[in-house]
Amino acid sequence: MTSVDRPRASVIIPAHQEEAVIERCLDALLDGAEPDEWDIVVVANGCTDSTSDRVRRYEGRVRLIELEVGSKTGALNAGDSAARSYPRIYADADVALSVDALRSVVDVLDDEGPLIASPRRELQLQNATFATRWYFSAWEALQRARGEIIGTGVYALNEAGRQRFGTFPDLIGDDRYVHSLFRAHERRLVEPPVKVWPAQHMSEVIAVRTRVAVGNLTATPSSPSVDRPSRRAQVHRMLSEPKAVLALPFYTIVTLIIRRRAKGRVRSGDMSWSRAERMPHDA
């Protein structure tokens, strides 16, 4: 592969207070990449930490946009306006997407048919509590049973896919909104995986999942529903994972708590952002 005038893809990374993880994210994207292979745009929004200073260390390989107001929606739209190439990859700052995984995503979007693609998720739970690992074993099994590919922290659109909508709407949960615009045959899940660091403690899990639930409750009703396998097929897939089945009662209790909290936040108009503690290590 040789360097070309136009990068193979644009990578847009919204970053808010990401000093602990932004270098891990950028190092993964650049390790083994050809010069100018990627058009990487980091949009630091509302940062009062050293996020921007750390990004400046990559000058010449990464472009930095700074916004005074902390807004993921604003960051996505600003990065989109500055992007130079298709496909467009939208990545959270706290994931590690290798150059091989990024190339696989770009390659699959070159084929006819897929409009949106995501790498398989590889949760990093080595430092998580037992309850957290128990919860996520059921959560991941349910995701697989339903055929969902959200929650990876990364999704990519080719030019035809990006034309499916205009600017990013001001919603919590941009990945769910974007995925909802595409039918099953238009989506692809690819290898290698992306490393994702979820919350490591149940208190953080509940806080983060409550924010996600608030986003789902306030999502635009005009979005198409996501295609899912039949209920029978979902049950069959779940039964093939005995450990996840055993974890379902605990998962269900936690989910009920999350839904109750989310409904209370919506009623009170609380749309504040909750996230897990950033994990700066690769363990």
C-alpha angles and dihedrals in degrees: 000000000000133000115268134192092251119052117239092240143349119244115202117196120184108205127191116172092336101146092126096056113017095092092051089052095049095042090055092051094047103038104107095359121137118246109279091359091131133038099216117189120184114194108200106199124188092344119166095168130071096281094115093045091053092050091051088064086072094055110154093029101048129039119217126210118184125205122186094214121069106235127136090199091052090047093050092050093045092049091046091053091051097044116115105194149037137267096055116211117198111199135177114235094236098063130085112225113181122218089246091054091047092050091050091053092049092047094053091051090056089068123086113261110029115091099171130032138179132185118244113270121245108191115213103218101150092118097036124116120254091252091053093050089047091052095048094048088064094039094054093045090052090050090053092045091052093045092237122155100185123112097057095111089233135077131163133204129194118216094272091049093049090054089063089087140014123230120349110271120235096260137131107243107035092178094059091047093050095045090050089064092066133068123230095262090054094057130077134190112205143186145270098059131239117235111237125189109206126184110301099204129053093237088059092043090056092046094049096042090048089057089050091049090051088053091051092049092051098040118125111273092217094071114110115251117255115254112247136181117258118280089251091053091049092052091048091052092048093050089056088067107060095178091056091048090055089051094051097090091054091044090050093052092049091047092053090052090049094049092049091051092045093052089050091052092049091050091050093044092241107155096161118148121250124186141165123267108273112253109215095186130076096225 
